Amino acid sequence: MTEPSSPRKPRFNIGDRVRTVGPSVHPREDNTGTVTEILGSAQNVIYRYRVTFVDNSTDTFFGFELELAPS
């Protein structure tokens, strides 16, 4: 008998400081911001993250487009 797989947890949490990375990311003067919303659910293992930047602009990213920013 196989165990049901546990739902995948989000890679980042609300309040995490992150940096945008990768070729699909629109270049910004400062690519560091704060995760302000996590879009997805326990049933949907693909999460997207709404990030607010220093200039108060926001954008939504997949986890592979973000990395934790150095403190």
WOURBEL-V589756 format. One line per field, one symbol per residue. phi: phi as a letter, one per 40 degrees, with the letter a starting at -180 (. if undefined). burial: 1 if it has 24 or more other ideal C-beta (glycine too) atoms within 12 Angstrom, else 0. Layout:
phi = ???
burial = ???
//
This chain:
phi = .ccccccccccbbdgccbbcahcccccbcbcbabcbabbiaccbcbbbbcbbcdcgcbabbcdccbacccc
burial = 00000000010100011111000000000011111101000000001111111000001111101110000
//
